[in-house]
Amino acid sequence: MIVTNVAEKLGVKLCEFDLTAAHRFPSKKGIEPIIIRLHSFDKKKEFILAAKTKKPKGRDVGVNTNLPIYFNDNLSRDTRARWNEVRKW
């Protein structure tokens, strides 16, 4: 699975429990993005931080492209503010 290959390349330990959902998103540009939902917000942050520091390409994980792998932290402004408040406790 591509998601586990990406996790290995990034050095992120991913258990079966961590991944809630994964699916392709239709695209007319050829390469269909993969959308994943992780059980833990902390695991998502770990993925994003590792991707920013290591900057892997598609070929690094067995995908036939040299495009970079991109992670998006998709939170609304309100959700992010609430999460930051909770983390302070």
Biopython code that builds the backbone (N, CA, C, O; Angstrom):
import numpy as np
from Bio.PDB.StructureBuilder import StructureBuilder

atoms = [
    (1, "MET", "N", (0.842, -1.178, 0.000)),
    (1, "MET", "CA", (0.000, 0.000, 0.000)),
    (1, "MET", "C", (0.894, 1.250, 0.000)),
    (1, "MET", "O", (1.921, 1.284, 0.677)),
    (2, "ILE", "N", (0.509, 2.228, -0.733)),
    (2, "ILE", "CA", (1.307, 3.440, -0.888)),
    (2, "ILE", "C", (1.444, 4.183, 0.436)),
    (2, "ILE", "O", (2.513, 4.715, 0.733)),
    (3, "VAL", "N", (0.392, 4.228, 1.227)),
    (3, "VAL", "CA", (0.431, 4.971, 2.487)),
    (3, "VAL", "C", (1.485, 4.385, 3.428)),
    (3, "VAL", "O", (2.213, 5.136, 4.078)),
    (4, "THR", "N", (1.576, 3.067, 3.508)),
    (4, "THR", "CA", (2.583, 2.450, 4.373)),
    (4, "THR", "C", (3.991, 2.683, 3.830)),
    (4, "THR", "O", (4.934, 2.847, 4.603)),
    (5, "ASN", "N", (4.137, 2.699, 2.497)),
    (5, "ASN", "CA", (5.442, 3.005, 1.908)),
    (5, "ASN", "C", (5.870, 4.437, 2.244)),
    (5, "ASN", "O", (7.036, 4.688, 2.549)),
    (6, "VAL", "N", (4.931, 5.357, 2.187)),
    (6, "VAL", "CA", (5.231, 6.750, 2.527)),
    (6, "VAL", "C", (5.617, 6.849, 4.000)),
    (6, "VAL", "O", (6.581, 7.535, 4.343)),
    (7, "ALA", "N", (4.877, 6.174, 4.867)),
    (7, "ALA", "CA", (5.187, 6.203, 6.300)),
    (7, "ALA", "C", (6.593, 5.665, 6.558)),
    (7, "ALA", "O", (7.345, 6.244, 7.341)),
    (8, "GLU", "N", (6.947, 4.562, 5.904)),
    (8, "GLU", "CA", (8.286, 4.000, 6.062)),
    (8, "GLU", "C", (9.354, 4.986, 5.603)),
    (8, "GLU", "O", (10.358, 5.191, 6.285)),
    (9, "LYS", "N", (9.129, 5.591, 4.445)),
    (9, "LYS", "CA", (10.101, 6.534, 3.890)),
    (9, "LYS", "C", (10.297, 7.746, 4.804)),
    (9, "LYS", "O", (11.402, 8.278, 4.919)),
    (10, "LEU", "N", (9.212, 8.172, 5.448)),
    (10, "LEU", "CA", (9.275, 9.321, 6.335)),
    (10, "LEU", "C", (9.792, 8.967, 7.726)),
    (10, "LEU", "O", (10.141, 9.849, 8.511)),
    (11, "GLY", "N", (9.839, 7.677, 8.024)),
    (11, "GLY", "CA", (10.271, 7.254, 9.354)),
    (11, "GLY", "C", (9.176, 7.365, 10.392)),
    (11, "GLY", "O", (9.453, 7.482, 11.586)),
    (12, "VAL", "N", (7.919, 7.329, 9.938)),
    (12, "VAL", "CA", (6.774, 7.411, 10.835)),
    (12, "VAL", "C", (6.243, 5.992, 11.047)),
    (12, "VAL", "O", (5.954, 5.278, 10.087)),
    (13, "LYS", "N", (6.119, 5.595, 12.309)),
    (13, "LYS", "CA", (5.602, 4.268, 12.608)),
    (13, "LYS", "C", (4.075, 4.311, 12.495)),
    (13, "LYS", "O", (3.416, 5.065, 13.211)),
    (14, "LEU", "N", (3.529, 3.510, 11.607)),
    (14, "LEU", "CA", (2.093, 3.507, 11.347)),
    (14, "LEU", "C", (1.525, 2.133, 11.653)),
    (14, "LEU", "O", (1.925, 1.144, 11.038)),
    (15, "CYS", "N", (0.601, 2.063, 12.595)),
    (15, "CYS", "CA", (-0.086, 0.823, 12.927)),
    (15, "CYS", "C", (-1.419, 0.782, 12.183)),
    (15, "CYS", "O", (-1.898, 1.811, 11.705)),
    (16, "GLU", "N", (-2.004, -0.385, 12.086)),
    (16, "GLU", "CA", (-3.299, -0.522, 11.421)),
    (16, "GLU", "C", (-4.347, 0.351, 12.104)),
    (16, "GLU", "O", (-5.230, 0.892, 11.439)),
    (17, "PHE", "N", (-4.257, 0.491, 13.407)),
    (17, "PHE", "CA", (-5.191, 1.294, 14.187)),
    (17, "PHE", "C", (-5.101, 2.782, 13.849)),
    (17, "PHE", "O", (-6.099, 3.496, 13.949)),
    (18, "ASP", "N", (-3.917, 3.261, 13.450)),
    (18, "ASP", "CA", (-3.714, 4.686, 13.181)),
    (18, "ASP", "C", (-4.480, 5.189, 11.966)),
    (18, "ASP", "O", (-4.886, 6.350, 11.926)),
    (19, "LEU", "N", (-4.677, 4.340, 10.992)),
    (19, "LEU", "CA", (-5.321, 4.732, 9.739)),
    (19, "LEU", "C", (-6.824, 4.465, 9.816)),
    (19, "LEU", "O", (-7.253, 3.316, 9.919)),
    (20, "THR", "N", (-7.613, 5.531, 9.764)),
    (20, "THR", "CA", (-9.069, 5.400, 9.835)),
    (20, "THR", "C", (-9.669, 5.177, 8.455)),
    (20, "THR", "O", (-10.560, 4.344, 8.294)),
    (21, "ALA", "N", (-9.188, 5.917, 7.456)),
    (21, "ALA", "CA", (-9.701, 5.790, 6.092)),
    (21, "ALA", "C", (-8.638, 6.242, 5.105)),
    (21, "ALA", "O", (-7.805, 7.095, 5.410)),
    (22, "ALA", "N", (-8.683, 5.654, 3.914)),
    (22, "ALA", "CA", (-7.785, 6.067, 2.828)),
    (22, "ALA", "C", (-8.488, 5.806, 1.508)),
    (22, "ALA", "O", (-9.035, 4.724, 1.293)),
    (23, "HIS", "N", (-8.475, 6.787, 0.633)),
    (23, "HIS", "CA", (-9.080, 6.597, -0.688)),
    (23, "HIS", "C", (-8.477, 7.584, -1.683)),
    (23, "HIS", "O", (-7.888, 8.597, -1.306)),
    (24, "ARG", "N", (-8.638, 7.264, -2.942)),
    (24, "ARG", "CA", (-8.177, 8.139, -4.022)),
    (24, "ARG", "C", (-9.211, 9.231, -4.262)),
    (24, "ARG", "O", (-10.410, 9.029, -4.074)),
    (25, "PHE", "N", (-8.724, 10.377, -4.674)),
    (25, "PHE", "CA", (-9.588, 11.490, -5.018)),
    (25, "PHE", "C", (-9.510, 11.681, -6.525)),
    (25, "PHE", "O", (-8.414, 11.876, -7.051)),
    (26, "PRO", "N", (-10.634, 11.631, -7.245)),
    (26, "PRO", "CA", (-10.598, 11.743, -8.704)),
    (26, "PRO", "C", (-9.923, 13.028, -9.174)),
    (26, "PRO", "O", (-10.105, 14.096, -8.591)),
    (27, "SER", "N", (-9.139, 12.896, -10.244)),
    (27, "SER", "CA", (-8.433, 14.047, -10.788)),
    (27, "SER", "C", (-8.344, 13.918, -12.300)),
    (27, "SER", "O", (-8.197, 12.814, -12.824)),
    (28, "LYS", "N", (-8.432, 15.031, -12.997)),
    (28, "LYS", "CA", (-8.307, 15.028, -14.451)),
    (28, "LYS", "C", (-6.849, 15.230, -14.879)),
    (28, "LYS", "O", (-6.546, 15.179, -16.071)),
    (29, "LYS", "N", (-5.954, 15.458, -13.927)),
    (29, "LYS", "CA", (-4.564, 15.746, -14.244)),
    (29, "LYS", "C", (-3.686, 14.500, -14.289)),
    (29, "LYS", "O", (-2.470, 14.627, -14.431)),
    (30, "GLY", "N", (-4.244, 13.328, -14.177)),
    (30, "GLY", "CA", (-3.467, 12.100, -14.307)),
    (30, "GLY", "C", (-3.213, 11.376, -13.005)),
    (30, "GLY", "O", (-3.611, 10.220, -12.864)),
    (31, "ILE", "N", (-2.575, 12.005, -12.065)),
    (31, "ILE", "CA", (-2.264, 11.358, -10.794)),
    (31, "ILE", "C", (-3.360, 11.698, -9.801)),
    (31, "ILE", "O", (-3.617, 12.868, -9.518)),
    (32, "GLU", "N", (-4.004, 10.666, -9.276)),
    (32, "GLU", "CA", (-5.088, 10.880, -8.328)),
    (32, "GLU", "C", (-4.516, 10.965, -6.911)),
    (32, "GLU", "O", (-3.847, 10.037, -6.457)),
    (33, "PRO", "N", (-4.773, 12.061, -6.219)),
    (33, "PRO", "CA", (-4.283, 12.191, -4.843)),
    (33, "PRO", "C", (-4.910, 11.144, -3.932)),
    (33, "PRO", "O", (-6.012, 10.659, -4.187)),
    (34, "ILE", "N", (-4.204, 10.810, -2.885)),
    (34, "ILE", "CA", (-4.723, 9.899, -1.871)),
    (34, "ILE", "C", (-5.065, 10.728, -0.650)),
    (34, "ILE", "O", (-4.244, 11.506, -0.164)),
    (35, "ILE", "N", (-6.267, 10.559, -0.162)),
    (35, "ILE", "CA", (-6.706, 11.249, 1.040)),
    (35, "ILE", "C", (-6.723, 10.220, 2.156)),
    (35, "ILE", "O", (-7.341, 9.162, 2.030)),
    (36, "ILE", "N", (-6.039, 10.537, 3.255)),
    (36, "ILE", "CA", (-6.055, 9.617, 4.391)),
    (36, "ILE", "C", (-6.591, 10.340, 5.615)),
    (36, "ILE", "O", (-6.419, 11.547, 5.781)),
    (37, "ARG", "N", (-7.234, 9.576, 6.450)),
    (37, "ARG", "CA", (-7.710, 10.095, 7.727)),
    (37, "ARG", "C", (-7.065, 9.259, 8.812)),
    (37, "ARG", "O", (-7.166, 8.032, 8.823)),
    (38, "LEU", "N", (-6.402, 9.945, 9.718)),
    (38, "LEU", "CA", (-5.700, 9.264, 10.796)),
    (38, "LEU", "C", (-6.499, 9.371, 12.085)),
    (38, "LEU", "O", (-7.203, 10.353, 12.320)),
    (39, "HIS", "N", (-6.380, 8.357, 12.904)),
    (39, "HIS", "CA", (-7.113, 8.302, 14.166)),
    (39, "HIS", "C", (-6.642, 9.387, 15.134)),
    (39, "HIS", "O", (-7.437, 9.923, 15.906)),
    (40, "SER", "N", (-5.371, 9.702, 15.090)),
    (40, "SER", "CA", (-4.783, 10.616, 16.049)),
    (40, "SER", "C", (-4.304, 11.904, 15.380)),
    (40, "SER", "O", (-3.648, 11.868, 14.340)),
    (41, "PHE", "N", (-4.634, 13.015, 15.980)),
    (41, "PHE", "CA", (-4.155, 14.303, 15.494)),
    (41, "PHE", "C", (-2.634, 14.368, 15.600)),
    (41, "PHE", "O", (-1.967, 14.932, 14.733)),
    (42, "ASP", "N", (-2.093, 13.787, 16.667)),
    (42, "ASP", "CA", (-0.643, 13.792, 16.855)),
    (42, "ASP", "C", (0.069, 13.011, 15.754)),
    (42, "ASP", "O", (1.150, 13.405, 15.316)),
    (43, "LYS", "N", (-0.527, 11.912, 15.305)),
    (43, "LYS", "CA", (0.073, 11.125, 14.219)),
    (43, "LYS", "C", (0.068, 11.940, 12.930)),
    (43, "LYS", "O", (1.022, 11.889, 12.153)),
    (44, "LYS", "N", (-1.011, 12.695, 12.705)),
    (44, "LYS", "CA", (-1.082, 13.551, 11.520)),
    (44, "LYS", "C", (0.012, 14.613, 11.559)),
    (44, "LYS", "O", (0.666, 14.875, 10.550)),
    (45, "LYS", "N", (0.206, 15.214, 12.708)),
    (45, "LYS", "CA", (1.262, 16.215, 12.858)),
    (45, "LYS", "C", (2.632, 15.586, 12.614)),
    (45, "LYS", "O", (3.509, 16.214, 12.022)),
    (46, "GLU", "N", (2.815, 14.348, 13.070)),
    (46, "GLU", "CA", (4.078, 13.643, 12.859)),
    (46, "GLU", "C", (4.341, 13.449, 11.362)),
    (46, "GLU", "O", (5.457, 13.663, 10.889)),
    (47, "PHE", "N", (3.296, 13.039, 10.617)),
    (47, "PHE", "CA", (3.411, 12.881, 9.165)),
    (47, "PHE", "C", (3.791, 14.202, 8.503)),
    (47, "PHE", "O", (4.706, 14.243, 7.681)),
    (48, "ILE", "N", (3.103, 15.267, 8.853)),
    (48, "ILE", "CA", (3.327, 16.558, 8.216)),
    (48, "ILE", "C", (4.727, 17.085, 8.518)),
    (48, "ILE", "O", (5.401, 17.592, 7.621)),
    (49, "LEU", "N", (5.167, 16.972, 9.756)),
    (49, "LEU", "CA", (6.507, 17.427, 10.114)),
    (49, "LEU", "C", (7.578, 16.623, 9.378)),
    (49, "LEU", "O", (8.548, 17.192, 8.876)),
    (50, "ALA", "N", (7.404, 15.303, 9.313)),
    (50, "ALA", "CA", (8.374, 14.454, 8.614)),
    (50, "ALA", "C", (8.408, 14.787, 7.120)),
    (50, "ALA", "O", (9.478, 14.803, 6.511)),
    (51, "ALA", "N", (7.242, 15.052, 6.533)),
    (51, "ALA", "CA", (7.190, 15.382, 5.105)),
    (51, "ALA", "C", (7.874, 16.722, 4.821)),
    (51, "ALA", "O", (8.529, 16.882, 3.791)),
    (52, "LYS", "N", (7.721, 17.670, 5.727)),
    (52, "LYS", "CA", (8.361, 18.974, 5.533)),
    (52, "LYS", "C", (9.871, 18.879, 5.644)),
    (52, "LYS", "O", (10.589, 19.587, 4.937)),
    (53, "THR", "N", (10.361, 18.020, 6.517)),
    (53, "THR", "CA", (11.801, 17.923, 6.711)),
    (53, "THR", "C", (12.474, 17.027, 5.675)),
    (53, "THR", "O", (13.588, 17.319, 5.243)),
    (54, "LYS", "N", (11.814, 15.936, 5.269)),
    (54, "LYS", "CA", (12.442, 14.987, 4.338)),
    (54, "LYS", "C", (12.089, 15.231, 2.878)),
    (54, "LYS", "O", (12.845, 14.837, 1.991)),
    (55, "LYS", "N", (10.964, 15.867, 2.614)),
    (55, "LYS", "CA", (10.519, 16.226, 1.267)),
    (55, "LYS", "C", (10.635, 15.073, 0.256)),
    (55, "LYS", "O", (11.381, 15.183, -0.716)),
    (56, "PRO", "N", (9.912, 13.983, 0.475)),
    (56, "PRO", "CA", (10.015, 12.838, -0.443)),
    (56, "PRO", "C", (9.319, 13.099, -1.779)),
    (56, "PRO", "O", (8.421, 13.935, -1.876)),
    (57, "LYS", "N", (9.746, 12.380, -2.783)),
    (57, "LYS", "CA", (9.134, 12.430, -4.122)),
    (57, "LYS", "C", (8.366, 11.126, -4.338)),
    (57, "LYS", "O", (8.541, 10.162, -3.593)),
    (58, "GLY", "N", (7.527, 11.107, -5.351)),
    (58, "GLY", "CA", (6.734, 9.923, -5.654)),
    (58, "GLY", "C", (7.586, 8.693, -5.939)),
    (58, "GLY", "O", (7.243, 7.591, -5.510)),
    (59, "ARG", "N", (8.682, 8.865, -6.651)),
    (59, "ARG", "CA", (9.552, 7.728, -6.979)),
    (59, "ARG", "C", (10.165, 7.093, -5.729)),
    (59, "ARG", "O", (10.495, 5.907, -5.735)),
    (60, "ASP", "N", (10.315, 7.867, -4.674)),
    (60, "ASP", "CA", (10.882, 7.345, -3.430)),
    (60, "ASP", "C", (10.004, 6.278, -2.789)),
    (60, "ASP", "O", (10.492, 5.443, -2.029)),
    (61, "VAL", "N", (8.710, 6.304, -3.095)),
    (61, "VAL", "CA", (7.775, 5.365, -2.467)),
    (61, "VAL", "C", (7.116, 4.422, -3.470)),
    (61, "VAL", "O", (6.135, 3.753, -3.144)),
    (62, "GLY", "N", (7.644, 4.369, -4.669)),
    (62, "GLY", "CA", (7.139, 3.419, -5.649)),
    (62, "GLY", "C", (6.031, 3.925, -6.555)),
    (62, "GLY", "O", (5.332, 3.119, -7.169)),
    (63, "VAL", "N", (5.850, 5.220, -6.655)),
    (63, "VAL", "CA", (4.848, 5.804, -7.540)),
    (63, "VAL", "C", (5.580, 6.334, -8.773)),
    (63, "VAL", "O", (6.669, 6.896, -8.657)),
    (64, "ASN", "N", (4.991, 6.155, -9.938)),
    (64, "ASN", "CA", (5.649, 6.495, -11.192)),
    (64, "ASN", "C", (5.577, 8.004, -11.491)),
    (64, "ASN", "O", (5.011, 8.418, -12.502)),
    (65, "THR", "N", (6.149, 8.798, -10.612)),
    (65, "THR", "CA", (6.230, 10.246, -10.812)),
    (65, "THR", "C", (7.359, 10.802, -9.966)),
    (65, "THR", "O", (7.734, 10.211, -8.953)),
    (66, "ASN", "N", (7.883, 11.905, -10.369)),
    (66, "ASN", "CA", (8.920, 12.558, -9.590)),
    (66, "ASN", "C", (8.356, 13.779, -8.851)),
    (66, "ASN", "O", (9.110, 14.590, -8.313)),
    (67, "LEU", "N", (7.042, 13.897, -8.834)),
    (67, "LEU", "CA", (6.404, 15.005, -8.126)),
    (67, "LEU", "C", (6.566, 14.824, -6.622)),
    (67, "LEU", "O", (6.639, 13.694, -6.138)),
    (68, "PRO", "N", (6.623, 15.922, -5.881)),
    (68, "PRO", "CA", (6.763, 15.804, -4.426)),
    (68, "PRO", "C", (5.482, 15.270, -3.780)),
    (68, "PRO", "O", (4.379, 15.447, -4.298)),
    (69, "ILE", "N", (5.662, 14.622, -2.650)),
    (69, "ILE", "CA", (4.518, 14.168, -1.856)),
    (69, "ILE", "C", (4.114, 15.332, -0.972)),
    (69, "ILE", "O", (4.951, 15.918, -0.285)),
    (70, "TYR", "N", (2.842, 15.663, -0.988)),
    (70, "TYR", "CA", (2.340, 16.845, -0.301)),
    (70, "TYR", "C", (1.333, 16.430, 0.763)),
    (70, "TYR", "O", (0.427, 15.643, 0.490)),
    (71, "PHE", "N", (1.487, 16.952, 1.960)),
    (71, "PHE", "CA", (0.544, 16.706, 3.048)),
    (71, "PHE", "C", (-0.127, 18.016, 3.393)),
    (71, "PHE", "O", (0.526, 19.056, 3.482)),
    (72, "ASN", "N", (-1.432, 17.964, 3.587)),
    (72, "ASN", "CA", (-2.204, 19.153, 3.911)),
    (72, "ASN", "C", (-2.896, 18.940, 5.247)),
    (72, "ASN", "O", (-3.627, 17.965, 5.425)),
    (73, "ASP", "N", (-2.669, 19.834, 6.170)),
    (73, "ASP", "CA", (-3.327, 19.792, 7.470)),
    (73, "ASP", "C", (-4.670, 20.488, 7.320)),
    (73, "ASP", "O", (-4.758, 21.709, 7.448)),
    (74, "ASN", "N", (-5.700, 19.725, 7.054)),
    (74, "ASN", "CA", (-6.991, 20.276, 6.697)),
    (74, "ASN", "C", (-7.867, 20.493, 7.932)),
    (74, "ASN", "O", (-8.710, 19.657, 8.261)),
    (75, "LEU", "N", (-7.658, 21.625, 8.611)),
    (75, "LEU", "CA", (-8.463, 21.990, 9.770)),
    (75, "LEU", "C", (-9.029, 23.385, 9.559)),
    (75, "LEU", "O", (-8.379, 24.258, 8.985)),
    (76, "SER", "N", (-10.249, 23.574, 10.032)),
    (76, "SER", "CA", (-10.815, 24.917, 9.962)),
    (76, "SER", "C", (-10.125, 25.784, 11.015)),
    (76, "SER", "O", (-9.489, 25.264, 11.932)),
    (77, "ARG", "N", (-10.248, 27.072, 10.884)),
    (77, "ARG", "CA", (-9.617, 28.001, 11.818)),
    (77, "ARG", "C", (-10.144, 27.779, 13.238)),
    (77, "ARG", "O", (-9.368, 27.804, 14.194)),
    (78, "ASP", "N", (-11.456, 27.563, 13.386)),
    (78, "ASP", "CA", (-12.049, 27.335, 14.704)),
    (78, "ASP", "C", (-11.551, 26.038, 15.326)),
    (78, "ASP", "O", (-11.218, 26.003, 16.511)),
    (79, "THR", "N", (-11.498, 24.968, 14.529)),
    (79, "THR", "CA", (-11.028, 23.685, 15.038)),
    (79, "THR", "C", (-9.575, 23.776, 15.471)),
    (79, "THR", "O", (-9.198, 23.234, 16.510)),
    (80, "ARG", "N", (-8.762, 24.454, 14.684)),
    (80, "ARG", "CA", (-7.350, 24.614, 15.045)),
    (80, "ARG", "C", (-7.217, 25.396, 16.354)),
    (80, "ARG", "O", (-6.399, 25.033, 17.200)),
    (81, "ALA", "N", (-7.999, 26.453, 16.537)),
    (81, "ALA", "CA", (-7.940, 27.247, 17.767)),
    (81, "ALA", "C", (-8.350, 26.404, 18.968)),
    (81, "ALA", "O", (-7.715, 26.472, 20.020)),
    (82, "ARG", "N", (-9.399, 25.615, 18.820)),
    (82, "ARG", "CA", (-9.844, 24.735, 19.919)),
    (82, "ARG", "C", (-8.775, 23.708, 20.254)),
    (82, "ARG", "O", (-8.489, 23.452, 21.423)),
    (83, "TRP", "N", (-8.188, 23.124, 19.218)),
    (83, "TRP", "CA", (-7.156, 22.114, 19.439)),
    (83, "TRP", "C", (-5.962, 22.713, 20.186)),
    (83, "TRP", "O", (-5.421, 22.089, 21.099)),
    (84, "ASN", "N", (-5.559, 23.903, 19.804)),
    (84, "ASN", "CA", (-4.435, 24.552, 20.485)),
    (84, "ASN", "C", (-4.761, 24.853, 21.951)),
    (84, "ASN", "O", (-3.884, 24.754, 22.809)),
    (85, "GLU", "N", (-5.993, 25.215, 22.240)),
    (85, "GLU", "CA", (-6.412, 25.441, 23.635)),
    (85, "GLU", "C", (-6.347, 24.165, 24.441)),
    (85, "GLU", "O", (-5.855, 24.166, 25.569)),
    (86, "VAL", "N", (-6.837, 23.075, 23.876)),
    (86, "VAL", "CA", (-6.844, 21.787, 24.584)),
    (86, "VAL", "C", (-5.420, 21.319, 24.845)),
    (86, "VAL", "O", (-5.137, 20.770, 25.910)),
    (87, "ARG", "N", (-4.538, 21.524, 23.909)),
    (87, "ARG", "CA", (-3.150, 21.067, 24.058)),
    (87, "ARG", "C", (-2.408, 21.814, 25.175)),
    (87, "ARG", "O", (-1.418, 21.308, 25.704)),
    (88, "LYS", "N", (-2.874, 22.996, 25.531)),
    (88, "LYS", "CA", (-2.223, 23.760, 26.602)),
    (88, "LYS", "C", (-2.431, 23.132, 27.972)),
    (88, "LYS", "O", (-1.622, 23.350, 28.874)),
    (89, "TRP", "N", (-3.503, 22.353, 28.149)),
    (89, "TRP", "CA", (-3.817, 21.770, 29.444)),
    (89, "TRP", "C", (-2.815, 20.768, 29.791)),
    (89, "TRP", "O", (-2.898, 20.154, 30.855)),
]
sb = StructureBuilder()
sb.init_structure("model")
sb.init_model(0)
sb.init_chain("A")
sb.init_seg("    ")
for serial, (resi, resn, name, xyz) in enumerate(atoms, 1):
    if name == "N":
        sb.init_residue(resn, " ", resi, " ")
    sb.init_atom(name, np.array(xyz, "f"), 0.0, 1.0, " ", f" {name:<3s}", serial, name[0])
structure = sb.get_structure()
